[in-house]
Amino acid sequence: MSTYIWILLIVVTVMALYLLFYTYSVARAQKVKAKYDSTIDDAVKEHPYLKNPIFVSLIVGTLLVAGFIFYYAFQWL
């Protein structure tokens, strides 16, 4: 594999981990105030991180980019 592919893989992994940690910390820091917000569905209360589109898009995007990197890396073997 090329050195550039390894560098890109490391950069993408570090960025994804940082964004996931940052989004998780922001989500934990916010408090829901009932007088300003509407009611929250029970399914969302049970799985707040799986129902958050930011977490889902980070996970899916990271998997897609990593998949493309590994596909192109191992295509030349």
Summary of the structure (lengths in Angstrom):
residues: 77
radius of gyration: 17.5
end to end distance: 8.1
largest distance: 59.7
contacts: 157
relative contact order: 0.17
helix: 71%
strand: 0%
